[in-house]
């Protein structure tokens, strides 16, 4: 029935959108010994996001694109 139709504009303001960017939970200082062998694990790092539960955290780390072809380092996801 067209006589019972009305319209209203609704505006939604989202207040909780990634208030906290992911961050490293501690300061990492990494050293590589001169006798390190190829493929040796040098450092494991993790990140946290205060906007998400600990069980929901899964971050992906990568080398900067300009270094991936010339780098002597690799980044491996340990699924943790």
Backbone as JSON Lines, residues from 0, in Angstrom:
{"i":0,"aa":"X","n":[0.85,-1.17,0.0],"ca":[0.0,0.0,0.0],"c":[0.9,1.24,0.0]}
{"i":1,"aa":"X","n":[0.96,2.01,-1.07],"ca":[1.84,3.17,-1.17],"c":[1.59,4.23,-0.11]}
{"i":2,"aa":"X","n":[0.44,4.3,0.45],"ca":[0.15,5.3,1.45],"c":[0.84,5.03,2.78]}
{"i":3,"aa":"X","n":[1.34,3.81,2.98],"ca":[1.99,3.45,4.24],"c":[3.5,3.25,4.08]}
{"i":4,"aa":"X","n":[4.08,3.81,3.06],"ca":[5.52,3.7,2.81],"c":[6.19,5.0,3.26]}
{"i":5,"aa":"X","n":[7.32,4.86,3.94],"ca":[8.1,6.03,4.3],"c":[9.58,5.7,4.15]}
{"i":6,"aa":"X","n":[10.39,6.71,4.07],"ca":[11.84,6.55,3.94],"c":[12.52,7.4,5.0]}
{"i":7,"aa":"X","n":[13.68,6.92,5.43],"ca":[14.48,7.68,6.39],"c":[15.94,7.42,6.12]}
{"i":8,"aa":"X","n":[16.75,8.45,6.2],"ca":[18.2,8.28,6.06],"c":[18.77,7.84,7.4]}
{"i":9,"aa":"X","n":[19.65,6.86,7.36],"ca":[20.3,6.36,8.57],"c":[21.8,6.49,8.37]}
{"i":10,"aa":"X","n":[22.45,7.14,9.31],"ca":[23.89,7.3,9.27],"c":[24.5,6.48,10.39]}
{"i":11,"aa":"X","n":[25.52,5.7,10.06],"ca":[26.18,4.84,11.05],"c":[27.62,5.31,11.2]}
{"i":12,"aa":"X","n":[28.0,5.54,12.42],"ca":[29.38,5.91,12.71],"c":[30.03,4.73,13.44]}
{"i":13,"aa":"X","n":[31.05,4.15,12.82],"ca":[31.76,3.03,13.42],"c":[32.86,3.59,14.32]}
{"i":14,"aa":"X","n":[32.79,3.23,15.6],"ca":[33.72,3.79,16.58],"c":[34.9,2.87,16.88]}
{"i":15,"aa":"X","n":[34.77,1.59,16.59],"ca":[35.81,0.63,16.97],"c":[36.37,-0.03,15.72]}
{"i":16,"aa":"X","n":[37.25,0.66,15.04],"ca":[37.86,0.1,13.85],"c":[39.37,0.12,14.03]}
{"i":17,"aa":"X","n":[39.93,-0.97,14.4],"ca":[41.37,-1.13,14.57],"c":[41.98,0.05,15.35]}
{"i":18,"aa":"X","n":[41.55,0.17,16.58],"ca":[42.08,1.22,17.44],"c":[43.57,1.06,17.68]}
{"i":19,"aa":"X","n":[44.02,-0.18,17.66],"ca":[45.43,-0.48,17.93],"c":[46.02,-1.23,16.74]}
{"i":20,"aa":"X","n":[47.06,-0.71,16.18],"ca":[47.76,-1.42,15.1],"c":[48.54,-2.58,15.69]}
{"i":21,"aa":"X","n":[48.77,-3.64,14.9],"ca":[49.61,-4.73,15.41],"c":[50.99,-4.21,15.82]}
{"i":22,"aa":"X","n":[51.54,-4.81,16.87],"ca":[52.84,-4.37,17.35],"c":[53.63,-5.56,17.88]}
{"i":23,"aa":"X","n":[54.92,-5.38,17.98],"ca":[55.77,-6.41,18.57],"c":[55.62,-6.34,20.08]}
{"i":24,"aa":"X","n":[55.47,-7.48,20.76],"ca":[55.24,-7.45,22.2],"c":[56.47,-7.1,23.02]}
{"i":25,"aa":"X","n":[57.63,-7.15,22.41],"ca":[58.86,-6.8,23.12],"c":[59.87,-6.28,22.12]}
{"i":26,"aa":"X","n":[60.93,-5.71,22.62],"ca":[62.01,-5.2,21.78],"c":[62.9,-6.37,21.36]}
{"i":27,"aa":"X","n":[63.14,-6.48,20.07],"ca":[64.02,-7.54,19.55],"c":[65.34,-6.93,19.13]}
{"i":28,"aa":"X","n":[66.42,-7.52,19.58],"ca":[67.76,-7.13,19.13],"c":[68.44,-8.42,18.69]}
{"i":29,"aa":"X","n":[68.73,-8.52,17.42],"ca":[69.21,-9.78,16.84],"c":[70.66,-9.63,16.39]}
{"i":30,"aa":"X","n":[71.44,-10.63,16.69],"ca":[72.83,-10.68,16.27],"c":[73.04,-11.94,15.45]}
{"i":31,"aa":"X","n":[73.84,-11.86,14.41],"ca":[74.19,-13.01,13.59],"c":[75.67,-13.28,13.76]}
{"i":32,"aa":"X","n":[75.98,-14.48,14.21],"ca":[77.38,-14.85,14.4],"c":[78.05,-15.08,13.05]}
{"i":33,"aa":"X","n":[79.34,-14.83,12.99],"ca":[80.05,-14.99,11.73],"c":[80.12,-16.45,11.27]}
{"i":34,"aa":"X","n":[79.92,-17.4,12.18],"ca":[79.97,-18.81,11.79],"c":[78.57,-19.4,11.62]}
{"i":35,"aa":"X","n":[77.53,-18.56,11.45],"ca":[76.17,-19.05,11.21],"c":[76.15,-19.76,9.86]}
{"i":36,"aa":"X","n":[75.41,-20.87,9.82],"ca":[75.34,-21.66,8.59],"c":[74.06,-21.33,7.83]}
{"i":37,"aa":"X","n":[74.07,-21.6,6.54],"ca":[72.91,-21.35,5.7],"c":[71.72,-22.15,6.21]}
{"i":38,"aa":"X","n":[70.57,-21.51,6.3],"ca":[69.36,-22.17,6.77],"c":[69.18,-22.18,8.28]}
{"i":39,"aa":"X","n":[70.15,-21.65,9.01],"ca":[70.08,-21.62,10.47],"c":[69.04,-20.61,10.94]}
{"i":40,"aa":"X","n":[68.24,-20.99,11.94],"ca":[67.28,-20.07,12.54],"c":[68.04,-19.01,13.32]}
{"i":41,"aa":"X","n":[67.78,-17.77,13.01],"ca":[68.48,-16.67,13.68],"c":[67.58,-16.02,14.73]}
{"i":42,"aa":"X","n":[66.32,-15.78,14.41],"ca":[65.42,-15.09,15.34],"c":[63.98,-15.47,15.03]}
{"i":43,"aa":"X","n":[63.19,-15.71,16.06],"ca":[61.75,-15.88,15.93],"c":[61.1,-14.63,16.5]}
{"i":44,"aa":"X","n":[60.11,-14.1,15.78],"ca":[59.41,-12.92,16.26],"c":[57.91,-13.2,16.25]}
{"i":45,"aa":"X","n":[57.18,-12.42,17.03],"ca":[55.72,-12.51,17.05],"c":[55.16,-11.11,17.17]}
{"i":46,"aa":"X","n":[53.85,-10.99,16.97],"ca":[53.18,-9.7,17.07],"c":[51.87,-9.9,17.82]}
{"i":47,"aa":"X","n":[51.35,-8.82,18.36],"ca":[50.05,-8.84,19.03],"c":[49.19,-7.71,18.5]}
{"i":48,"aa":"X","n":[47.89,-7.89,18.6],"ca":[46.94,-6.86,18.21],"c":[45.93,-6.73,19.35]}
{"i":49,"aa":"X","n":[45.93,-5.6,20.03],"ca":[45.05,-5.39,21.18],"c":[43.57,-5.39,20.79]}
{"i":50,"aa":"X","n":[43.26,-5.28,19.5],"ca":[41.87,-5.3,19.05],"c":[41.3,-6.71,18.91]}
{"i":51,"aa":"X","n":[42.15,-7.71,19.02],"ca":[41.72,-9.08,18.75],"c":[42.12,-9.98,19.9]}
{"i":52,"aa":"X","n":[41.43,-11.09,20.04],"ca":[41.79,-12.04,21.1],"c":[43.09,-12.74,20.73]}
{"i":53,"aa":"X","n":[43.78,-13.26,21.72],"ca":[45.06,-13.93,21.48],"c":[44.9,-15.12,20.56]}
{"i":54,"aa":"X","n":[43.75,-15.82,20.64],"ca":[43.53,-16.99,19.79],"c":[43.33,-16.59,18.33]}
{"i":55,"aa":"X","n":[42.9,-15.36,18.1],"ca":[42.63,-14.91,16.74],"c":[43.84,-14.35,16.03]}
{"i":56,"aa":"X","n":[44.95,-14.2,16.73],"ca":[46.14,-13.6,16.13],"c":[46.79,-14.56,15.14]}
{"i":57,"aa":"X","n":[47.02,-14.08,13.97],"ca":[47.91,-14.76,13.02],"c":[48.39,-13.69,12.06]}
{"i":58,"aa":"X","n":[49.66,-13.42,12.13],"ca":[50.24,-12.37,11.32],"c":[51.17,-12.98,10.28]}
{"i":59,"aa":"X","n":[51.33,-12.28,9.19],"ca":[52.25,-12.69,8.14],"c":[53.37,-11.67,8.06]}
{"i":60,"aa":"X","n":[54.58,-12.14,8.1],"ca":[55.75,-11.28,8.0],"c":[56.41,-11.53,6.66]}
{"i":61,"aa":"X","n":[57.02,-10.5,6.1],"ca":[57.73,-10.68,4.83],"c":[58.85,-9.66,4.75]}
{"i":62,"aa":"X","n":[59.8,-9.96,3.88],"ca":[60.87,-9.0,3.62],"c":[60.35,-7.91,2.7]}
{"i":63,"aa":"X","n":[60.95,-6.76,2.77],"ca":[60.56,-5.66,1.88],"c":[60.74,-6.12,0.43]}
{"i":64,"aa":"X","n":[59.81,-5.76,-0.46],"ca":[59.87,-6.23,-1.85],"c":[61.2,-5.96,-2.54]}
{"i":65,"aa":"X","n":[61.82,-4.82,-2.25],"ca":[63.08,-4.5,-2.93],"c":[64.24,-5.37,-2.45]}
{"i":66,"aa":"X","n":[64.08,-6.11,-1.36],"ca":[65.17,-6.95,-0.86],"c":[64.98,-8.44,-1.11]}
{"i":67,"aa":"X","n":[63.8,-8.85,-1.59],"ca":[63.53,-10.28,-1.7],"c":[64.43,-10.98,-2.71]}
{"i":68,"aa":"X","n":[64.82,-10.32,-3.78],"ca":[65.67,-10.97,-4.79],"c":[67.15,-10.92,-4.44]}
{"i":69,"aa":"X","n":[67.56,-9.95,-3.65],"ca":[68.98,-9.77,-3.36],"c":[69.33,-10.08,-1.91]}
{"i":70,"aa":"X","n":[68.37,-10.48,-1.12],"ca":[68.62,-10.67,0.3],"c":[69.26,-12.02,0.6]}
{"i":71,"aa":"X","n":[70.09,-12.03,1.61],"ca":[70.66,-13.28,2.1],"c":[69.86,-13.81,3.28]}
{"i":72,"aa":"X","n":[68.71,-13.21,3.5],"ca":[67.82,-13.62,4.59],"c":[66.49,-14.09,4.01]}
{"i":73,"aa":"X","n":[65.83,-15.0,4.71],"ca":[64.51,-15.44,4.34],"c":[63.59,-15.33,5.55]}
{"i":74,"aa":"X","n":[62.31,-15.27,5.3],"ca":[61.33,-15.25,6.36],"c":[60.45,-16.48,6.15]}
{"i":75,"aa":"X","n":[60.28,-17.27,7.22],"ca":[59.49,-18.49,7.13],"c":[58.36,-18.43,8.14]}
{"i":76,"aa":"X","n":[57.14,-18.72,7.72],"ca":[55.99,-18.75,8.61],"c":[55.97,-20.1,9.32]}
{"i":77,"aa":"X","n":[56.08,-20.08,10.64],"ca":[56.09,-21.35,11.4],"c":[54.69,-21.76,11.83]}
{"i":78,"aa":"X","n":[53.67,-21.09,11.27],"ca":[52.26,-21.4,11.53],"c":[51.91,-21.23,13.0]}
{"i":79,"aa":"X","n":[52.66,-20.43,13.73],"ca":[52.38,-20.21,15.14],"c":[52.0,-18.8,15.4]}
